[in-house]
Amino acid sequence: MSEEIKEYDERGNLIYSKNSYGYEEWQEFDENNNEIYYKDSFGYEYWTEYDENNNEIYYKNSDGTEYWYKYDKNDNEQIEITKKEFEQIKRNKGNKKSRELINNSNISRFELMDI
């Protein structure tokens, strides 16, 4: 018989699980029950942040991938940019494509003085 272990927080969110093979997962949640952290027994991790409407606005994983998200007034996702794209915008801030990306993204979340 296989045994699975599950633990929940006070709001009912699954925060820990372990299967009969020893595979484990850990999760953390914010006050709105949005998952903000995940880790498994293989070492894979990711972190997320949310805005006041519970839209995901930031994602980063243990592989180094990062995404930023922006939403319009109807909570429709508009654009996502990677850290590499952001660095490219910083290097080429004067060209038309970079100005368009800045205007259509959530770059304002960053220190614009650096751009």
Helices and strands as residue ranges (DSSP letters): E 5-8, E 14-18, E 24-29, E 35-40, E 45-50, E 56-61, E 66-71, E 77-82, H 83-91, H 96-103, G 107-109, G 112-114
